């Protein structure tokens, strides 16, 4: 991304949003090695003083920027367990291919290893992203479609983890049929018979 | 880790190993933001010239250091599919709890997003770590214990991914029974009946 000439930033919400957007751009392009208040201010066309007016540290800015980016995936509830899970995982897979999300995830994962406050934030962001999957599983269990002793948290791990792993660790492709294949494999072990 | 007084480094294999060890220490403690030839040389008690004699860039040094660390998990082949997979995943889980491995993984994952050479190296290291799981699955398929149309690569994703995800993304605990639970869930969908 190239820097553009921008109007000077004021004190308000508009300035805050521009800095948050610049923070994500810097993080996606340069990772944590390049993530400083100075580099974010430069990208936003703001002074360091403007950034410090809103955030005391680069870590605090990073947490707010990631909170704005890591929106939970949309709710689905068609009542069809397989279709709902495939829809959620398809949105999940898209976030790994269409957006700066994977680069942000990688940078944040690394930073969280060295900063306990970021680690807690990372855990909380992940928890929010897991909720729609948990709700779909709970609804299916209430309908009697899943075994009574279902370990829903483990099932969510099995459903969600392959997308992180493929993109960030194995560097393997994520074909469009992957969400369906993951759902079918995972459901095979936890559906009630009949 | 504190720096200790060390004998001056020579040119040979001993010096090379000490620098590789120092590179992993720096990476685990400081992540990519602190990973420079200078910081590794300082940690190893070596001159920058000594490091540059073996590696042209910090990236080249990082690749060699990670190659030394990411040893494939041990081979197992008892002929019992569940026991073999649980043994492999237990070793895998241990590498996420006992060693600097998760911090190194996080730093390397971030760096690989910005450096294609590191990305290829990361993919290759991951491929090596997957091989023992693939061999155990192939052997079980040859014994007729798994469905004929098994997608072994996907099954390896489902088996391996939850450990990365729990430790590095969800920041959730990995209890000793996790490998067995993951194996049981994944095998439920791919075992032949009877």
Interface residues (C-beta under 8 A of the other chain):
Chain A: X30 X31 X32 X33 X102 X103 X105 X106 X107 X109 X110 X111 X112 X113 X114 X119 X120 X122 X123 X126 X127 X130 X151 X153 X154 X155 X157 X158 X160 X161 X162 X164 X165 X166 X168 X169 X170 X171 X172 X178 X181 X182 X184 X185 X186 X187 X188 X189 X190
Chain B: X30 X31 X32 X33 X102 X103 X105 X106 X107 X109 X110 X111 X112 X113 X114 X119 X120 X122 X123 X126 X127 X130 X151 X153 X154 X155 X157 X158 X160 X161 X162 X164 X165 X166 X168 X169 X170 X171 X172 X178 X181 X182 X184 X185 X186 X187 X188 X189 X190
